[in-house]
Amino acid sequence: MTVNVGWFKTMAVGVLFLSVAAATAHAQKQVIVYTSNEDTLNSLVFAGFEKDTGIKVQPVAAGSGVLVRRLSAEKERPQGDVLWGISRSLLDTNRAYFQPYRSQNRDAIPAEFRDPDDLWIGNNLHVMVILQNTKLVPEADGPRQWADLLDKRLKGKIAFTDPVNSGAAFTTTTLLVGMFGGGEAGWGKVANLFTNAKILNKSSLVFQGVGQGEYSLGVSLEYAGYLWANNGAPVKVIYPAEGTVVQMEGCAVIKGGPNTTSAEAFVDYINRKDVREMIFAKTFRRPARQDVDLSHLPGGMPPLASIKQAPYDEKLWTEARAATLQRIQDVIVQTR
């Protein structure tokens, strides 16, 4: 009997190819998401994504600062697939860790809320506001503007997130430096604010603290006020008279992650119109895509055009981020 060695080699290669393909397909049935969002939003989105796609989500939840430091530590061997819930400033400063992906929903997102090279894409728009607990501070006696937070009588009554761990808090801090006069004068007034404030490690601790009556006021995110008020808490959202900043929050595919195909599916899912409507109805997250009509959704949130926006040089502060974070840390230490 003559043995066809070449035939066996061909079959062996074919079996090996199929085994590798099967292993790859199996691996792509999961996605590892680095998320800075709180558990409520994570659970809502991950359950919907798994049901819709059959892809299992493995979440790694931490503050945005912690997550980007993890990206840096893992750069030689990335362990995550998607970074989600991160400010534009952090996305820009860490773009070396992302790989381009042109999302199916790209054209629904205004150009200002997506990277020109498709390294990241916006999901939410967060308006920075003051939250007021109206049981602790009568509604008529609440602050009207950012400058009101400098009142010494408010010492210990204001909650603020540590900007080292929060892109939103970094944006608010640098906005206020400029709004309070810039330079040393601006930093001096920010120091006065930090003297009045409790500096907390997570953004969720701020709005939870206001909603539960631990703090009279909190510098926080718009959606949180509507969420707590909708659930019956005595929380009022204040849009400061001097104006505020709109911060984009987005996601990116991590370069060299183990499940790239699943990561791309997650990026597509998170900006789908019906998903954005579902997220808003449950969590009041203002969508980055502009074809969602908020007037037909719960909460009575005002349209973006009606909110006064203050000048803010995001590019300048992004480029100066490292030095600015050090300055912020020094101010926090000096005011404790």
JOBEL-V794564 format. One record per residue. N is the residue number from 1. RES is the residue in three letters. PSI is psi in whole degrees, -180 to 180 (999 if undefined). OMEGA is omega in degrees with one decimal (999 if undefined). NEAR is the number of other ideal C-beta (glycine too) atoms within 8 Angstrom. Layout:
((N:RES:PSI:OMEGA:NEAR) (N:RES:PSI:OMEGA:NEAR))
//
This chain:
((1:MET:130:-179.0:2) (2:THR:128:180.0:3) (3:VAL:124:178.0:5) (4:ASN:93:-176.4:6) (5:VAL:-40:-179.2:6) (6:GLY:-38:179.9:6) (7:TRP:-43:179.1:7) (8:PHE:-39:179.3:9) (9:LYS:-42:179.4:8) (10:THR:-44:179.2:8) (11:MET:-40:-179.2:8) (12:ALA:-42:178.0:8) (13:VAL:-42:179.9:8) (14:GLY:-43:178.8:8) (15:VAL:-42:178.4:8) (16:LEU:-43:179.4:8) (17:PHE:-45:-179.6:8) (18:LEU:-37:179.1:8) (19:SER:-44:178.4:8) (20:VAL:-43:179.6:8) (21:ALA:-42:179.3:8) (22:ALA:-43:178.8:8) (23:ALA:-41:178.8:8) (24:THR:-44:179.0:8) (25:ALA:-41:178.6:8) (26:HIS:-44:180.0:7) (27:ALA:-36:-177.5:9) (28:GLN:-3:177.6:10) (29:LYS:12:173.4:9) (30:GLN:162:175.7:11) (31:VAL:134:-179.9:14) (32:ILE:112:-174.7:14) (33:VAL:119:171.5:14) (34:TYR:113:-172.8:14) (35:THR:138:174.5:11) (36:SER:7:179.6:11) (37:ASN:158:179.9:9) (38:GLU:169:-171.2:7) (39:ASP:-35:-177.4:6) (40:THR:-48:-179.8:7) (41:LEU:-42:178.2:12) (42:ASN:-49:-177.2:12) (43:SER:-43:-179.4:8) (44:LEU:-50:-175.0:12) (45:VAL:-43:-176.6:12) (46:PHE:-38:178.0:11) (47:ALA:-43:178.8:8) (48:GLY:-41:-179.7:11) (49:PHE:-45:179.8:13) (50:GLU:-42:179.1:11) (51:LYS:-39:-175.7:6) (52:ASP:-35:-171.4:6) (53:THR:-19:-174.1:9) (54:GLY:5:-179.3:4) (55:ILE:126:-178.7:13) (56:LYS:133:178.8:7) (57:VAL:129:171.8:11) (58:GLN:101:-175.3:8) (59:PRO:146:169.0:9) (60:VAL:106:-173.1:11) (61:ALA:132:178.3:8) (62:ALA:173:174.6:8) (63:GLY:155:-175.8:11) (64:SER:-39:178.7:13) (65:GLY:-41:178.6:11) (66:VAL:-42:-176.4:9) (67:LEU:-41:-179.4:15) (68:VAL:-30:174.4:13) (69:ARG:-34:176.6:8) (70:ARG:-40:175.4:12) (71:LEU:-45:-179.2:15) (72:SER:-43:-178.8:9) (73:ALA:-29:-176.0:6) (74:GLU:10:-170.3:10) (75:LYS:-30:179.6:7) (76:GLU:-23:179.2:3) (77:ARG:80:-176.3:5) (78:PRO:137:-179.8:12) (79:GLN:-19:-179.2:7) (80:GLY:165:-179.6:14) (81:ASP:-37:-176.0:14) (82:VAL:138:169.5:16) (83:LEU:123:-171.2:15) (84:TRP:138:177.3:13) (85:GLY:35:-172.8:10) (86:ILE:142:-178.6:15) (87:SER:159:177.7:13) (88:ARG:-39:179.2:14) (89:SER:-47:-179.8:13) (90:LEU:-35:176.7:12) (91:LEU:-42:-179.8:16) (92:ASP:-43:-176.5:9) (93:THR:-13:-179.4:9) (94:ASN:24:-174.9:12) (95:ARG:-20:179.0:11) (96:ALA:-19:-178.0:5) (97:TYR:2:-175.2:12) (98:PHE:156:174.2:14) (99:GLN:146:-173.7:9) (100:PRO:143:171.8:8) (101:TYR:124:178.1:9) (102:ARG:100:-174.7:5) (103:SER:152:175.7:12) (104:GLN:-24:-178.3:4) (105:ASN:16:-175.2:12) (106:ARG:-44:-173.6:10) (107:ASP:-15:177.6:4) (108:ALA:-10:-177.9:9) (109:ILE:124:178.1:14) (110:PRO:148:-175.7:7) (111:ALA:-33:-178.4:6) (112:GLU:-15:-178.0:5) (113:PHE:22:173.3:12) (114:ARG:154:-178.2:13) (115:ASP:136:-178.8:10) (116:PRO:-23:177.9:5) (117:ASP:12:177.3:5) (118:ASP:32:176.4:12) (119:LEU:-21:174.6:10) (120:TRP:164:179.4:13) (121:ILE:142:-179.5:17) (122:GLY:148:176.6:13) (123:ASN:-51:-176.6:13) (124:ASN:157:169.6:12) (125:LEU:118:-179.2:13) (126:HIS:124:175.0:13) (127:VAL:127:-179.8:14) (128:MET:128:-172.6:15) (129:VAL:176:170.0:14) (130:ILE:130:174.9:14) (131:LEU:138:-177.5:19) (132:GLN:128:172.0:14) (133:ASN:111:-171.4:15) (134:THR:-6:170.8:11) (135:LYS:-34:-179.8:5) (136:LEU:-35:177.4:8) (137:VAL:113:179.2:10) (138:PRO:143:-173.8:6) (139:GLU:-42:-177.3:8) (140:ALA:-17:-176.3:4) (141:ASP:4:-177.1:5) (142:GLY:166:179.1:13) (143:PRO:151:177.3:11) (144:ARG:-22:-175.0:7) (145:GLN:167:179.9:8) (146:TRP:-41:-176.3:11) (147:ALA:-25:179.8:8) (148:ASP:-22:-179.0:8) (149:LEU:-8:179.3:14) (150:LEU:-6:-179.7:9) (151:ASP:125:-176.2:7) (152:LYS:-22:179.4:6) (153:ARG:-12:-179.5:4) (154:LEU:6:-177.0:11) (155:LYS:128:179.9:7) (156:GLY:-2:-176.0:6) (157:LYS:-3:-176.3:9) (158:ILE:132:175.5:15) (159:ALA:137:-177.8:16) (160:PHE:139:179.9:14) (161:THR:142:176.1:17) (162:ASP:119:-178.4:11) (163:PRO:-19:176.5:11) (164:VAL:-31:-176.8:8) (165:ASN:0:-174.0:12) (166:SER:120:175.6:14) (167:GLY:-35:179.1:13) (168:ALA:-42:179.5:13) (169:ALA:-35:175.7:14) (170:PHE:-45:179.4:16) (171:THR:-45:-179.1:16) (172:THR:-43:-179.4:12) (173:THR:-47:-177.8:11) (174:THR:-32:172.2:11) (175:LEU:-46:-176.2:13) (176:LEU:-32:174.9:13) (177:VAL:-47:178.5:11) (178:GLY:-41:-177.3:12) (179:MET:-31:-179.6:11) (180:PHE:12:174.4:13) (181:GLY:-11:179.5:8) (182:GLY:169:176.3:7) (183:GLY:-151:-177.2:6) (184:GLU:-33:177.7:5) (185:ALA:-44:179.2:9) (186:GLY:-44:178.9:14) (187:TRP:-34:178.0:11) (188:GLY:-42:179.5:9) (189:LYS:-33:173.9:13) (190:VAL:-39:176.0:13) (191:ALA:-39:176.8:11) (192:ASN:-41:177.5:9) (193:LEU:-46:179.7:13) (194:PHE:-31:175.8:12) (195:THR:-38:178.5:8) (196:ASN:-22:-167.4:14) (197:ALA:154:164.7:11) (198:LYS:121:-178.4:9) (199:ILE:114:-173.9:9) (200:LEU:155:-171.7:11) (201:ASN:-24:-176.2:7) (202:LYS:146:178.0:10) (203:SER:-37:-177.2:14) (204:SER:-29:179.6:7) (205:LEU:-27:179.6:11) (206:VAL:-57:-175.7:18) (207:PHE:-28:173.6:17) (208:GLN:-41:-179.7:9) (209:GLY:-39:177.5:13) (210:VAL:-46:-178.1:19) (211:GLY:-35:-177.7:12) (212:GLN:-1:176.2:7) (213:GLY:15:177.2:9) (214:GLU:-32:179.1:7) (215:TYR:145:178.8:14) (216:SER:-38:-174.6:10) (217:LEU:157:175.5:17) (218:GLY:141:172.5:13) (219:VAL:114:-166.4:16) (220:SER:-163:-176.2:15) (221:LEU:141:-176.4:12) (222:GLU:-50:-172.5:13) (223:TYR:-34:-175.0:12) (224:ALA:-39:178.8:14) (225:GLY:-44:179.6:15) (226:TYR:-36:-179.9:12) (227:LEU:-47:-179.1:11) (228:TRP:-41:178.3:13) (229:ALA:-40:-179.7:11) (230:ASN:-28:179.4:9) (231:ASN:9:173.4:6) (232:GLY:2:179.7:4) (233:ALA:151:-179.5:9) (234:PRO:65:-174.5:7) (235:VAL:131:176.1:14) (236:LYS:138:176.2:11) (237:VAL:126:-180.0:11) (238:ILE:122:173.5:11) (239:TYR:108:-172.4:10) (240:PRO:141:-174.2:12) (241:ALA:-30:-179.1:7) (242:GLU:-14:-176.1:10) (243:GLY:168:-178.6:10) (244:THR:-172:-178.1:14) (245:VAL:145:175.3:12) (246:VAL:118:-177.0:11) (247:GLN:126:176.0:13) (248:MET:143:175.1:13) (249:GLU:136:-174.5:13) (250:GLY:-164:-179.2:15) (251:CYS:164:-178.2:13) (252:ALA:150:173.5:15) (253:VAL:127:-178.4:14) (254:ILE:129:-178.5:16) (255:LYS:127:176.3:9) (256:GLY:13:178.3:6) (257:GLY:162:-173.5:14) (258:PRO:-18:-174.2:8) (259:ASN:67:-172.6:12) (260:THR:-43:-179.2:10) (261:THR:-42:177.5:7) (262:SER:-35:177.8:14) (263:ALA:-43:178.9:15) (264:GLU:-37:177.6:11) (265:ALA:-37:178.5:11) (266:PHE:-42:178.9:17) (267:VAL:-41:177.4:15) (268:ASP:-44:-176.7:11) (269:TYR:-43:-170.1:12) (270:ILE:-21:179.6:12) (271:ASN:7:178.0:15) (272:ARG:142:-172.1:9) (273:LYS:-47:-178.8:10) (274:ASP:-31:177.7:6) (275:VAL:-41:178.0:12) (276:ARG:-39:177.6:12) (277:GLU:-40:178.0:10) (278:MET:-44:179.7:10) (279:ILE:-43:-179.6:13) (280:PHE:-45:-178.1:14) (281:ALA:-31:-177.1:7) (282:LYS:-29:-170.6:6) (283:THR:-8:179.2:10) (284:PHE:30:175.3:12) (285:ARG:117:-179.7:10) (286:ARG:124:-175.0:13) (287:PRO:150:174.3:12) (288:ALA:-36:177.9:14) (289:ARG:144:-167.7:11) (290:GLN:13:179.1:7) (291:ASP:18:175.6:6) (292:VAL:120:-177.2:11) (293:ASP:104:-176.8:6) (294:LEU:-25:-177.7:10) (295:SER:-19:179.2:5) (296:HIS:7:-178.3:4) (297:LEU:159:-174.5:11) (298:PRO:161:171.0:5) (299:GLY:-30:-177.9:8) (300:GLY:29:178.9:4) (301:MET:134:-178.2:9) (302:PRO:152:175.8:7) (303:PRO:153:-176.7:7) (304:LEU:-36:-176.8:9) (305:ALA:-21:-177.3:4) (306:SER:-5:-177.1:5) (307:ILE:127:-179.8:11) (308:LYS:124:178.5:8) (309:GLN:133:-179.9:8) (310:ALA:152:176.1:10) (311:PRO:136:179.9:5) (312:TYR:122:-178.6:11) (313:ASP:85:-176.4:7) (314:GLU:-38:-179.5:9) (315:LYS:-45:-179.9:6) (316:LEU:-48:-177.0:7) (317:TRP:-30:176.3:14) (318:THR:-45:179.8:11) (319:GLU:-29:-178.6:6) (320:ALA:17:-170.3:8) (321:ARG:-49:-175.0:11) (322:ALA:-49:-179.8:6) (323:ALA:-36:-179.1:7) (324:THR:-40:177.2:11) (325:LEU:-39:177.3:11) (326:GLN:-42:177.6:8) (327:ARG:-42:179.1:9) (328:ILE:-45:178.7:12) (329:GLN:-42:179.6:9) (330:ASP:-42:-179.7:8) (331:VAL:-42:179.4:12) (332:ILE:-46:179.6:11) (333:VAL:-43:-178.2:7) (334:GLN:-25:-175.2:7) (335:THR:2:179.8:8) (336:ARG:999:999:5))
//
